[in-house]
């Protein structure tokens, strides 16, 4: 029997695919392929926005069973503790053995305890780990959000939240919290009114509209903006979230893949360890061939597949060895 929220379960697999695929772009050098790199980053990067949307959706869906004590205990056990444990090797490396590139000039003038605390509260020791300090801020305001969910006028503020999110770019955790606030609340809204929203956004016309919006925003970012991760990309990922929600809901009762379901089950574990695997693969390739990998589609897909295979294997092994204690290490 397919669960009611099977579509959200599969959405988690889509989100982690975007995150791994986005970070895999950094493995390659791009001689004479600047435009291709930009297009790929515009469509694939910033997959964390999809995870934030899902987090807001699931928070609201479970809000009737909300118990603050159980909620925070669960977040400490399944998110904060694994984050600290998995962060430890990287923090040891970048505090005691080598300097992390792209850190502020004054960072390594701090004392060792200050460096460690700074890494933990910013997540700057590994590329994807900024997400945990940021999402923790959403955990901290769970009670006010629960109260606001009962106020229908709260969701009328989403357009204003969108404007603020566009004005405040990603950055330190508190900046990223402000930047992603609108898409988190959008996820809550889609869950609060799921009966009417799902039936609307899953219609063919709506899927064409949201899919077209994704492509239009991507084209606008490519033509009018420099770089990626711009405010236009944020709006694109909002549309993409609604598109995937509608698409997966439309085919909810046909979603029956054991592999994709396992990817969804292990998505947070994959999130925690994929950066180590990608970085190791990048170094291994350069050591074997003497040069960084040059992008080609086949190698890119191979990198993504191998990263998932290794990550899933590690999570499976951890769960087999640690049993119910595995949540302390891989969050599941």
PLY file of the C-alpha trace (Angstrom):
ply
format ascii 1.0
element vertex 332
property float x
property float y
property float z
element edge 331
property int vertex1
property int vertex2
end_header
0.00 0.00 0.00
1.37 3.42 -1.00
1.48 5.92 1.86
-0.39 9.19 1.56
2.86 11.18 1.50
4.73 8.80 -0.78
5.21 11.74 -3.13
7.11 13.67 -0.44
9.22 10.61 0.32
10.25 10.46 -3.33
10.74 14.23 -3.37
13.51 13.72 -0.79
15.28 11.45 -3.26
14.97 14.15 -5.94
16.35 16.80 -3.56
19.42 14.77 -2.56
20.05 14.00 -6.24
20.16 17.74 -6.95
22.50 18.33 -4.01
24.97 15.59 -4.97
24.81 16.52 -8.65
25.34 20.18 -7.79
28.42 19.53 -5.69
29.79 17.10 -8.29
30.11 20.02 -10.72
33.05 21.28 -8.62
35.11 18.20 -9.44
35.76 19.35 -12.98
37.78 21.92 -14.85
35.85 23.65 -17.64
38.19 24.77 -20.45
36.20 26.62 -23.10
32.91 25.42 -21.55
31.93 28.41 -19.42
28.40 28.62 -20.80
27.76 24.92 -20.26
28.99 25.19 -16.68
26.69 28.16 -16.02
23.64 26.40 -17.46
24.37 23.32 -15.36
24.85 25.34 -12.18
21.69 27.38 -12.83
19.54 24.26 -13.16
21.26 21.89 -10.71
22.92 23.97 -7.98
21.05 25.34 -4.98
19.25 22.03 -4.49
19.23 22.81 -0.77
16.21 25.02 -1.50
14.24 21.87 -2.34
15.22 20.34 1.01
14.09 23.50 2.83
10.73 23.36 1.03
10.31 19.71 2.05
11.30 20.54 5.64
8.58 23.19 5.83
6.05 20.82 4.26
6.77 17.98 6.70
6.88 20.32 9.70
3.37 21.54 8.97
2.10 18.06 8.09
3.13 16.77 11.52
2.11 19.91 13.40
-0.99 18.36 15.02
1.27 15.83 16.74
3.83 18.49 17.69
5.38 18.01 21.11
8.21 20.46 21.77
10.21 18.12 24.02
10.04 15.19 21.58
10.65 17.51 18.62
13.87 18.96 19.98
15.10 15.62 21.26
14.58 14.20 17.78
16.44 17.08 16.11
19.38 16.82 18.50
19.59 13.05 18.00
19.03 12.88 14.24
20.55 16.16 13.02
22.77 18.03 15.47
24.67 15.08 16.92
25.38 13.44 13.51
26.47 16.86 12.23
29.03 17.24 15.02
30.30 13.65 14.71
30.65 13.71 10.91
32.19 17.20 11.08
34.95 16.09 13.43
37.44 14.69 10.82
37.15 17.82 8.66
37.49 20.15 11.64
40.58 18.28 12.87
42.07 18.47 9.37
41.43 22.20 8.90
42.38 23.24 12.42
45.49 21.14 13.08
46.93 20.04 9.71
46.05 22.49 6.94
44.21 25.73 6.35
40.78 25.64 4.76
40.81 27.61 1.47
38.58 30.67 1.13
38.39 31.37 4.85
38.68 35.02 6.00
42.26 36.18 6.53
41.66 36.64 10.25
40.19 33.17 10.78
43.47 31.42 11.57
44.52 34.25 13.87
41.89 33.02 16.32
42.62 30.52 19.06
42.04 26.82 18.32
38.82 26.65 20.41
37.51 29.71 18.57
38.29 28.09 15.20
36.48 24.91 16.19
33.42 26.78 17.46
33.40 28.97 14.35
33.43 25.93 12.07
30.58 24.31 14.00
28.30 27.35 14.09
28.89 28.31 10.44
29.38 24.89 8.80
32.17 26.36 6.68
34.46 23.34 7.12
32.65 21.37 4.40
30.78 22.80 1.41
27.26 21.52 2.23
27.43 21.83 6.02
26.26 25.45 6.19
22.81 23.87 5.87
22.72 22.42 9.39
23.37 25.65 11.38
20.86 27.36 9.09
18.08 24.76 9.44
18.72 24.72 13.20
17.41 28.29 13.30
14.14 26.99 11.85
14.05 24.35 14.60
14.47 27.09 17.21
11.35 28.93 16.01
9.19 25.81 15.68
6.80 26.87 18.44
6.11 30.35 16.98
5.67 28.79 13.53
3.16 26.32 14.97
1.17 29.21 16.41
1.36 31.19 13.16
0.17 28.18 11.16
-3.21 28.59 12.89
-3.44 32.18 11.67
-4.63 32.13 8.05
-3.40 35.69 7.50
0.15 34.45 8.09
0.25 32.81 4.67
-0.88 36.05 3.01
2.60 37.35 3.87
4.36 34.87 1.56
4.78 37.45 -1.26
6.45 39.83 1.23
8.66 36.99 2.49
9.62 36.28 -1.13
10.75 39.86 -1.60
12.89 39.68 1.55
14.36 36.35 0.47
15.32 37.86 -2.88
16.94 40.87 -1.22
18.95 38.88 1.34
21.38 36.44 -0.34
22.78 33.23 1.09
25.66 33.77 3.49
26.26 33.12 7.16
23.61 30.90 8.80
21.41 33.79 9.91
21.53 35.29 6.40
20.68 31.94 4.81
17.85 31.55 7.33
16.33 34.83 6.15
17.01 33.94 2.51
15.26 30.55 2.73
12.48 31.61 5.08
10.00 32.19 2.25
10.45 28.77 0.67
10.14 27.08 4.09
6.83 28.90 4.66
5.80 28.06 1.08
6.30 24.40 1.97
4.17 24.90 5.09
1.46 26.57 2.99
1.41 23.73 0.45
0.99 21.24 3.29
-1.61 23.27 5.21
-3.81 23.43 2.11
-2.60 20.18 0.56
-6.05 18.92 -0.41
-6.72 21.88 -2.70
-3.09 22.68 -3.61
-2.19 19.14 -4.69
-5.23 18.80 -6.92
-4.44 22.16 -8.53
-0.67 21.90 -9.12
-0.86 18.30 -10.37
-3.08 19.22 -13.32
-1.29 19.08 -16.72
-1.79 22.81 -17.32
-0.28 23.67 -13.93
2.69 21.36 -14.53
3.31 23.04 -17.89
3.05 26.46 -16.22
5.44 25.71 -13.35
7.84 23.84 -15.64
7.85 26.78 -18.05
8.49 29.16 -15.15
11.54 27.11 -14.14
12.96 27.34 -17.66
12.08 31.06 -17.97
13.79 31.95 -14.70
16.83 29.89 -15.72
17.05 31.74 -19.04
16.63 35.10 -17.29
19.44 34.30 -14.87
21.72 33.19 -17.70
21.04 36.29 -19.81
20.71 39.06 -17.25
22.77 37.98 -14.22
26.41 37.22 -13.60
27.26 34.07 -11.68
24.60 31.84 -10.14
22.75 31.55 -6.80
21.08 34.88 -7.56
17.62 36.00 -6.48
16.31 34.76 -9.82
17.67 31.31 -9.02
15.80 31.40 -5.71
12.54 32.08 -7.54
13.39 29.32 -10.01
13.85 26.83 -7.16
10.52 27.93 -5.63
8.83 27.13 -8.94
10.82 23.91 -9.21
9.63 22.85 -5.74
5.99 23.36 -6.73
6.60 21.61 -10.07
8.09 18.49 -8.46
5.42 18.48 -5.75
2.70 18.51 -8.41
4.45 15.99 -10.66
5.15 13.49 -7.89
1.65 13.87 -6.44
0.17 13.20 -9.88
2.04 9.90 -10.07
1.92 9.16 -6.33
0.39 5.71 -6.68
2.84 4.71 -9.40
5.95 5.54 -7.36
7.22 2.11 -6.45
11.00 1.85 -6.83
12.93 0.08 -4.07
16.16 1.85 -5.07
14.70 5.36 -5.15
12.89 4.68 -1.88
16.18 3.65 -0.27
17.84 6.82 -1.57
15.02 8.77 0.08
15.35 6.79 3.33
19.09 7.44 3.43
18.97 10.98 2.03
20.17 12.67 5.22
22.96 10.14 5.63
24.02 10.77 2.02
23.90 14.50 2.73
26.22 14.11 5.71
28.95 12.11 3.96
28.79 12.90 0.23
31.20 15.83 0.47
33.93 13.53 1.81
33.33 11.09 -1.06
33.32 13.78 -3.77
36.47 15.45 -2.41
38.24 12.09 -2.16
37.23 11.22 -5.72
38.54 14.55 -6.98
41.91 14.04 -5.29
42.12 10.41 -6.43
41.46 11.32 -10.07
44.12 14.05 -10.03
46.63 11.68 -8.42
45.92 8.90 -10.94
45.96 11.05 -14.09
48.14 13.97 -13.01
45.54 16.59 -13.96
42.09 17.62 -12.70
39.15 15.96 -14.41
37.84 17.82 -17.47
34.07 17.85 -17.76
32.24 15.45 -20.00
28.71 14.20 -19.55
29.61 10.53 -19.14
32.23 11.25 -16.48
29.82 13.59 -14.68
27.06 10.97 -14.56
29.60 8.33 -13.48
30.73 10.57 -10.64
27.15 11.05 -9.42
26.35 7.33 -9.62
29.57 6.31 -7.84
29.04 8.91 -5.13
25.55 7.60 -4.44
26.75 3.98 -4.53
29.54 4.63 -2.02
27.36 6.77 0.24
24.50 4.26 0.28
26.99 1.46 0.95
28.50 3.36 3.89
25.09 4.21 5.36
23.98 0.59 4.96
27.14 -0.62 6.68
26.74 1.88 9.53
23.12 0.79 10.04
24.14 -2.88 9.97
26.93 -2.39 12.52
25.31 0.16 14.84
21.68 -0.94 14.44
19.38 1.63 16.10
22.44 3.67 17.19
23.16 4.52 13.52
20.97 7.63 13.80
23.70 9.25 15.90
26.10 9.02 12.97
24.06 9.18 9.76
20.74 10.56 10.98
18.71 7.43 10.17
0 1
1 2
2 3
3 4
4 5
5 6
6 7
7 8
8 9
9 10
10 11
11 12
12 13
13 14
14 15
15 16
16 17
17 18
18 19
19 20
20 21
21 22
22 23
23 24
24 25
25 26
26 27
27 28
28 29
29 30
30 31
31 32
32 33
33 34
34 35
35 36
36 37
37 38
38 39
39 40
40 41
41 42
42 43
43 44
44 45
45 46
46 47
47 48
48 49
49 50
50 51
51 52
52 53
53 54
54 55
55 56
56 57
57 58
58 59
59 60
60 61
61 62
62 63
63 64
64 65
65 66
66 67
67 68
68 69
69 70
70 71
71 72
72 73
73 74
74 75
75 76
76 77
77 78
78 79
79 80
80 81
81 82
82 83
83 84
84 85
85 86
86 87
87 88
88 89
89 90
90 91
91 92
92 93
93 94
94 95
95 96
96 97
97 98
98 99
99 100
100 101
101 102
102 103
103 104
104 105
105 106
106 107
107 108
108 109
109 110
110 111
111 112
112 113
113 114
114 115
115 116
116 117
117 118
118 119
119 120
120 121
121 122
122 123
123 124
124 125
125 126
126 127
127 128
128 129
129 130
130 131
131 132
132 133
133 134
134 135
135 136
136 137
137 138
138 139
139 140
140 141
141 142
142 143
143 144
144 145
145 146
146 147
147 148
148 149
149 150
150 151
151 152
152 153
153 154
154 155
155 156
156 157
157 158
158 159
159 160
160 161
161 162
162 163
163 164
164 165
165 166
166 167
167 168
168 169
169 170
170 171
171 172
172 173
173 174
174 175
175 176
176 177
177 178
178 179
179 180
180 181
181 182
182 183
183 184
184 185
185 186
186 187
187 188
188 189
189 190
190 191
191 192
192 193
193 194
194 195
195 196
196 197
197 198
198 199
199 200
200 201
201 202
202 203
203 204
204 205
205 206
206 207
207 208
208 209
209 210
210 211
211 212
212 213
213 214
214 215
215 216
216 217
217 218
218 219
219 220
220 221
221 222
222 223
223 224
224 225
225 226
226 227
227 228
228 229
229 230
230 231
231 232
232 233
233 234
234 235
235 236
236 237
237 238
238 239
239 240
240 241
241 242
242 243
243 244
244 245
245 246
246 247
247 248
248 249
249 250
250 251
251 252
252 253
253 254
254 255
255 256
256 257
257 258
258 259
259 260
260 261
261 262
262 263
263 264
264 265
265 266
266 267
267 268
268 269
269 270
270 271
271 272
272 273
273 274
274 275
275 276
276 277
277 278
278 279
279 280
280 281
281 282
282 283
283 284
284 285
285 286
286 287
287 288
288 289
289 290
290 291
291 292
292 293
293 294
294 295
295 296
296 297
297 298
298 299
299 300
300 301
301 302
302 303
303 304
304 305
305 306
306 307
307 308
308 309
309 310
310 311
311 312
312 313
313 314
314 315
315 316
316 317
317 318
318 319
319 320
320 321
321 322
322 323
323 324
324 325
325 326
326 327
327 328
328 329
329 330
330 331
